Amino acid sequence: MKKHFQITVGDKTYTALVEEVEESPAVPMQSVTASTPSVAPPPSSAQPKMHSPGEIASPLAGAILKINVKVGDTVEPGQALIVLEAMKMENIIHSSFSGTVKSISVSVGDAVEEGQALMMLS
């Protein structure tokens, strides 16, 4: 089930579409106080593209901020693999299936293009 929510932070209003999914991984909530001078919007979740079976490709151009897995790790559907900064927003790239990380093609700080291979899962 999908629901639209409006969130106001300071003088900015954001609209979010939230979809209920089964067995969603727990994500810690961030606390925001009124005394915070500027608040960045929460990270968004980007759907990775796949060009070949097991390939996780960048859904958009940006820079790699964090890699949450290493070669040999087992991943589950919904697990956060990479944090990609694009247009000053953090986008979390999740695994869409279970598998093992076979290779990682990028490093923290790398600039990537839309569709560029980030890692291979098997």
Long-range contacts (C-beta under 8 A, 24 or more apart in sequence): 9-39, 9-41, 10-38, 10-39, 12-41, 14-41, 21-78, 23-78, 24-78, 25-78, 25-79, 25-80, 40-88, 40-89, 41-89, 43-83, 43-89, 43-90, 43-91, 43-92, 44-89, 44-90, 44-91, 44-92, 45-91, 45-92, 45-93, 45-94, 46-84, 46-86, 46-91, 46-92, 46-93, 47-94, 47-96, 48-81, 48-93, 48-94, 48-95, 48-96, 48-118, 49-114, 49-115, 50-96, 51-115, 51-117, 54-99, 54-102, 54-120, 54-121, 54-122, 55-117, 55-119, 55-120, 55-121, 56-81, 56-82, 56-93, 56-95, 56-117, 56-118, 56-119, 56-120, 56-121, 57-115, 57-116, 57-117, 57-118, 58-84, 58-93, 58-112, 58-113, 58-114, 58-115, 58-116, 58-118, 59-84, 59-91, 59-93, 59-114, 60-84, 60-86, 60-91, 60-114, 61-86, 61-111, 61-112, 61-113, 61-114, 62-86, 62-87, 62-91, 62-111, 62-112, 63-109, 63-110, 63-111, 63-112, 64-106, 64-107, 64-108, 64-109, 64-110, 64-112, 64-118, 65-90, 65-108, 66-108, 67-104, 67-106, 67-107, 67-108, 69-101, 69-104, 69-119, 70-101, 70-104, 71-101, 71-102, 71-103, 71-104, 72-100, 72-101, 73-100, 73-101, 74-98, 74-99, 74-100, 74-101, 75-99, 75-100, 75-101, 75-121, 81-118, 81-119, 82-106, 82-118, 82-119, 84-112, 93-118, 95-121, 97-121
